[in-house]
Amino acid sequence: MKNGFHNSGTLYLLSTPIGNLEDITLRALRVLKEVDLIAAEDTRKTGILLKNYSITNRLTSYHDYNKEKKAPWLLQELKSGKSIALVSDAGTPGISDPAYLMVKYTIEEEIRVESIPGPTAFVSALVVSGLPTDKFIFEGFLPAKSGKRRKRITELSDEKRTMIFYESPHRFLDTITDFILILGDRRVCIARELTKKFEEVKRGRLSKIREYFETSKIRGEIVIIVEGRL
């Protein structure tokens, strides 16, 4: 064992762009070139990124549907001394994606884990929201079923910190309606398709935001920033 770790490889949690391919660090590009293997949540999207920077490297899938089977194999690769870059669909691995399981197993085996920092959608949305950024909570995706979603929002009704959520386009209006019914007409910021061609940031009261999106086509990945209780 050296420096508290076995003589094994390293798992790199490597952040990738959330839209604009220029939003990647020089260190991230170097690691993508140097590792023995890239484990990607979406190999197609990661392939586009690699091609853009003329990186040819071994690519394998690691996502929600195969993580239980794939994690032990990736661990064996690490134990054999190979280094692996774990990348999400977009942004930072471990934020609303299956990276947690792999990190947990890797730490249990006393294998080195390093973070290669970069973009995270909820942080980018928060800093442009105009809502307080000194204290906040990140909730990720609310439950898909309406009853469980409303229960969770009710549990958050007395939360004073700024609240951050991810939501899918087909549940977006239902979620906004639930916020109005349970939290009241609070200030909100909607950040959609951040860093991409059709990026949109809308700020205002929940009721006005619902009116706007009722007549607009809702597409892409959405971050909802909701004002805490005053």
N, C-alpha and C positions, 0 to 999 in steps of 0.2 A: 504493500500500500504506500502511496506517495501523496503527501499533502492531504491526508485524510481520505483519499480515494484509491480504489483498486486500479491496477494497470489495465484500464479499459478505455474506451473511446469517450467522447463527449456528446451530450445531447444539446444542440443549440435550438432555443426557441426563437425563431427568426421572424421578425416583423416584415411584412410586405405591404405594398401600396394598397389603399382602399379604393383606388380609382385611377388616378394619374400615375402612370408608370415611372415618372421622374421622382416620385416621393419614396426613394429608397436610399439607404446610406451606402457609403463606399465600403464600410465594414461588412454590411450584409451581402453586397455583391462578391466581395472576396471570399466570405465563408461559403456562399453558394457554389463557388468555383472549386473550393478546396476540400469540402466534405466528401466522404465516401458515398453518401446516399442522401437524397432529399425525400422526406416523407410528407406528402401533400394531401390536404383535405380535398382539394379539387385539382387533379393532375392536369386537366385541360387549361384551367386558368393559370396555374403555375407554369405550364409549358409556354404560354404566351409571354409571360414575364421573362423566362429564361431565354427564349428566342430573341426577344427585344434587346437583350444584353449579350447575345452570342455566347451563352453559357450552355455547354453540353455536359450533362451529368446524369447519373443514374437516378431515376425517379420511381417512386412507389406510392401507393395510396394508403392513407390512414384517415378514416372518417368515422362518423357515428355508427355506421352500419357494419363496419369490420374491425372496430377498435379492440374488442375482446379477443379476437383471433390474431390480429396483427401485432398488438403490443408485445406478447411474448417473443415473437420472431424478431422484432426490432431490438428487444433487450439482448437477445443472443448476439445480434450484430454488434451492439455496443460492448458487450462482454468480450468479444473477440478482438476488440481494439479499434473498431471502426467508428468514425464520427458521423453523426446524423444531424441534418438540419430539419426541424419540424416546422412546417409552415401551414397556416390556416387558409381558408378560402380567400381572405383578405384581412389585413390588419395584424394585430398582435395575437399569437397563439395563446390559448387559455382563457380568452374572453368570449363567452358564449359559444364554445366549440369543444371538441373532444380531447384537447391537449392535456387536460388535467389528469386523466387516467394514466397517460404515458409518463407524465412528470412524477406522479405518485409512485409508480412502479420503479422508475429510474432511481429516485431518491432512496427507496427501500433497499435497492441493490447497491447502494453507496457508489453510484456512478455520477460523474460530474454533470451538472446542468448549468448552462449559461444562457442568459437573455441577450439577444441582439435587438436593442430598442428600435422603435419606429412608430408608424401611424397607428392610432386607435380611433375608430369612428366616434365613440361617445365623448372622448376628450375634445376632439375637433369641434363637435357640435356644441359642447358646453361652453367653450371659450368664446364662441360667437353668439351665444344665446341672449346675452344681456341680462341673464338671471344670476343671482349670487353664485360665485365659484369657490368661495372660501370653505364651505362645507356642503357636501353633496353625497348622495347614495346612488349606486348603480344597481338597478334591478334586473337588467337584461330583458328577456321576453316574459311578459305576463302569461298566465295560463290561457290556453286556446279556448277552453270551454267557458261560456259566459258566467256561469255560477261561480266557478273557482276564481275567474278573473275579478269579478265584483267583490268577492270575499277578500282577495289580496289588496285591492284598492282601498277597501274599507279599513283594513288593518294599517294602511299607510296614511289615513286621513289626518292624523295628528302629527305627522312627520314635518318638522320645521325646516329640514335641509332641502335643498334643490334635489328633485328626483329625476332620474334618467332611465329611460326605457328604450328597448328596441321593439319594433313592430313590423309585421308583414303588411303589404298593401291591402290584402283582402279582409283583414281584421281591423284596419286602421280606424275607420269611421265608427265602428262599434266600440272600440276602446276609447275614442274621444268622447263619445256619448256617455259611456260609463264614468269617465272622469268628471264630466259636467254634473251628472246626477249625484255622484258621491262626494266630490271635492268642492263643487261650486264652480263659478266662472273665473277660474284662476288664470294668471298669465302663463303663457306657454310658448315654446319655440319648437318648430318642426324643421329638422334638417334632413334633406332627402338627396340621395345621389351625391354625397360629398366628394369633392375633387374631380367629379366627372363632368362631361359636356353639359348635361342638363341639371347641374347642381341647383338646388332651391332651398332657401332658408326663409321661413315665414314666422313672424312674431306677432303676438297679440293675445286676446282673451280666447279661451277655449271655444266659446260660442262663435266668434268670428272665424276662427280657424276651421270649425266644422262647416260653416256656410261656404267658405272658400273651396274646400276640398270636395264638397257635395257636387260641385259643378266642374271639377277638374279631374283629369285622368290621374289616378294614383299609381305610380310605378316606382320600382327600385327599393333600395334599402332605406329604412326610415328610423331616425332617432327622435324621440320625444323628450323634451326637457320641460318639466312641470314645476312651477313655483311651489315652495313649501308653505305650510300653514303660517300665516302671519300672527 
